[in-house]
């Protein structure tokens, strides 16, 4: 009897619940010659919320972008749930990105579109092409969008124009867009860098609540030490593309942060608590 061949990376089986993330000896070199990551190995358990901490240029953005295939490793392997990310192409890569929510520092919203239309974008990977082209979402998609907006306190702005929102409101809409994907993993690349302290705390509290209530695996890039300590349980420290710390966030004292930053602590390294 002829054996049935094992499914290739494009046909990786779906996995239920949140997904783990694993990087094995990952190095990323850009065509410019810059080495953004150097031999990084990291295992994130399903449902963990981890802060990736480091200064600008430390490799934080590159690391999270390897998770959804936006950046390909030069060496090593990245696994997300059932997928070997480096082996994915075309439809397989789109399928992975449909399961991994991404929140950007610059929000990446269409300012002239409504809040509803922006969040509906999160359903594209799970929607037949003809429905997307005709602008005919299913009732289930509409319900998913409204529930996502409600979960971040933005339901009342659903029909408003995204360009009329404040920075904090735009970031909440961006979180809702990622949630509308019903992701297995959530990535946040410096999501509070352009926000004032109260709004930054509110956005981090939203991410922590989402991690707790939904059990999502969350990786959030930060350069502010107090936010990492307050809102996450585990912290990854990057310096010059190398992993220099992996341990509990709460026990990371100023000496640890000075090792990560490669310099003494400065006032700008702390955001401050809400007064």
Buried (B, 14 or more C-beta within 10 A) or exposed (E): EEEEEEEEBBEBEEBEEBBBBBBBEBBBBEEEEEBBBBBBEBEBEBBBBBBBBBBEBBBBBBBBBBBBBBBEBBBBBBBBBBBBBBBBEEEBBEBBBBBBBBBBBEBEBEEEBBBBBBBBBBBBBBBEEEBBEEEEBEEEBEEBBBEBBEBBEBBEBBEBBBEEBEBBBBBBBBBBBBBBBBBBBBBBBBBBBBBEBBBBBBBBEBBBEBBEEBBBBBBBBBBBBBBBBBBBBBBBBBBBBBBBBEEEBEEBEEEBBBBBBEEEEEEEBBBEEEE
